Amino acid sequence: MEEESNVTSSPSTRLRHRKRSSTTEAVLDGNPSPLLVNDQNKYKSFMVRTYSTIWMIGGFVMVVYMGHLYITAMVLVIQIFMAKELFNLLRKAPEDKCLPGIKHLNWHFFFTAMLFVYGRILSQRLANTVTADQFLYRLAKMGHDPLLSSDTLIEYIAGFMWFILTLKKKMYKYQFGQYAWTHMILIVVFTQSSFTVANIFEGIFWFLLPASLIIINDIFAYIFGFFFGRTPLIKLSPKKTWEGFVGASVTTIISAFFLANIMGRFPWLTCPRQDLSTGWLQCDADPLFKPEPFTLPAWIPGWFPWKEMEVLPVQWHALCLGLFASIIAPFGGFFASGFKRAFKIKDFGDSIPGHGGITDRMDCQMVMAVFAYIYLQSFIVSQSVSVDKILDQILTNLTLEEQQALFTRLGQMIGYS
Amino acid sequence: MHKENTGDAPSAPTPRVLHHRKRNFDAVAGAGKPNGSHLLVNDKSKYKSFLIRAYSTVWMIGGFALIVYLGHLYITAMVVVLQIFMARELFNLLRRTHEDKQLPGFRLLNWHFFFTAMLFVYGRILSQRLVNTVTPDKVLYRLVTSLIKYHMAICYSLYISGFVWFILTLKKKMYKYQFSQYAWTHMILIVVFTQSSFTVANIFEGIFWFLLPASLIVINDIFAYICGFFFGRTPLIKLSPKKTWEGFIGASITTMISAFLLANIMGRFLWLTCPREDLSTGWLQCDPGPLFKQETHALPGWISNWVRLDTVQYWNSYTSNLHCFLNGKRRFTLQLPWKEISVLPDFGDSIPGHGGITDRMDCQMVMAVFAYIYHQSFVVPQSLSVDKLLDQIITSLTLEEQQALFTKLGQMLQEVIGS
């Protein structure tokens, strides 16, 4: 799977796309059974896709090797391309000629969203990086508002007023449609990319594992469909089959278990990055990544070679991620397919020759990135927090007054006041 | 200003009514008429409608004042009620009954997302206060903290189930309609919940921070109407033919002055200025903070007396007015384009003679956001790290761990102070 940079576009999307292309051709031919098993051209396209897959995996591995900051940079680049594709999608040329500056408005909102999202995520780490320089430090702290920073909102309000002032008679419906469309695009693009970047800085593991699972799910759905597919899965995507779906789910869950083990051995992948440096990482291994012995339950038959395994606790979490990747994440793909049918679009763009646009690659990864982030924050990060760690944070990050304020409020909260 | 008890709905009911009054005339007199001089000044039947509106205004102000008197929780409840009505109006706006018949359960999906958004937004804003409310009871405390810990996961699961539900109900040939409805639902929920969440956040910082912005919008509207009524000659903007420059400028000046004076009046009441730390409804005691303490300012020489003023008045009046000033334009423009698009006279018909709730709320939405941001940036001392750490403490530590942390921190602080 051509793991496009950190972009969660997984090659799986590509595979999906491959299936979709064949579907379109088959449907146009009036072929009633467009399943992959019956397609004669499938072997040829299979080779073409495999070739580009290998190239993309190579590129992706290199970026992962280079580190957090480069991965984030790639996410940003992919975001920009995705936004560009989506902005152009429902634009109608004749109306656009009458409205100069509408493209600029879109990019203004894009920039505002970028400021807001990355300001929040990176501000703490930026602060850690530039601590040496007082001025930059204060600058970095400026955007550090938990709910919304004032400068971002001022930007947004400026864009809003610009929009109102450029409303032209008889073009209202188109302009409001474009405005709503811009907002939806930015929300979709930035939610997933911001969560992806947040995951990356918790440890490349938390970005790499979900992305790989989606890719694996796609590849094996394709392979199982290729060889065994008979029963159509959903009307939205005629080439998907139940055999592919089930086979891929089982494979994904098993690979999640083993991949987590492999990935969990590298500190480069498991250590969180506290600042924006690019050097090597050292950290105390989180208990999640320390191997523990695990005895297989008694009902496993005797011929199974291992009775005891070394299991990283994180592998159990990986099972949950795998489950989500195989069952729910494909709905991202269905959504994109339905959307394209609704608006009669073949592909979201044509950035990648033979594969369509960036968004075609990203549809499933988006859903997965959000889930991975929420799972991480809800079930994993909170478990690793201890009294001593928080005490440390209190002592290092807060001034004396703030510490006292915290103490008072904490006392009130737990009823000691 | 008819302050509808739209509760805390950030929309100042009052200005809405005036808006609506003006809009009605627009719709009736302006629709299709190329005549540019259908300003309010020239309208003959204006005096009659003026009286009708004034009457309902008084009723709404009375109701609103009652709710404010009752307190934070009741105001929040009214915000929620208003939200529901607004969402309902907006959901119905672009719905086409023909398609809807073929899609049973599709409307339910909208409400599912509405409920999810409600849980998410209010969970975040009120989590700290909820924790403070259940402090005495250990069992409830544990329950509440674990709910807060998994709050995001719960909301996300609800959202994903809605998403999956949506995909599974996609019907051939209805794709475009369904996707449009899906996007429309999201836009509506964002608009409705952004402003109402800011409003509720403002309320719990102190009713003052909700009441003052709301009143300013109302005053701005009333005086824009009055000035336009008597002096309006020059049209303001193509989108709203009845708005005039005279009304606009007159209202701005009046609003600025009233902001200054209103802040003084409101700042004297503890009920309005104290933040509410929990979800109780009883009386409030607090130290109002330096912002509400009186300082003397010697006015420039041409005013002979000194006048006692609250510091907050200066800043608030300038910026709020600037915002009302800018708001004026936006308000009008928001309303009319929608009407043209959907060929509707109003957003709804909840309020007899005044159109719907959204008609009432359009300006207040922008104002509520601004008031919150202003408050957070310039008024409240930044205690972000403390809040963040407290959040972490609530969600990540068990009760015993929190108590241990408390003891240890206490010891450390004693040492530091003692040394």
Interface residues (C-beta under 8 A of the other chain):
Chain A: H144 D145 P146 L147 L148 S150 L153 I157 F160 M161 I164 L165 L167 K169 Y172 K173 Q175 F176 A180 W181 H183 M184 I187 K235 L236 I328 F331 F334 F335 G338 F339 R341 A342 F343 V367 V370 F371 I374 Y375 Q377 S378 F379 V381 S382 Q383 V385 S386 V387 I390 L391 Q393 I394 L395 N397 L398 L400 E402 Q403 Q404 A405 L406 F407 R409 L410 G411 Q412 M413 I414 G415 Y416
Chain B: V131 N132 T135 P136 Y141 K149 Y150 M152 A153 Y156 I160 F163 V164 F166 I167 L170 K172 Y175 K176 Q178 F179 A183 W184 H186 M187 I190 A201 K238 L239 E277 L326 K329 R330 T333 L334 P337 W338 E340 I341 V366 V369 F370 Y372 I373 Y374 Q376 S377 S383 L384 S385 V386 D387 K388 L389 L390 Q392 I393 I394 T395 S396 L397 L399 E401 Q402 Q403 A404 L405 F406 K408 L409 G410 M412 L413 V416
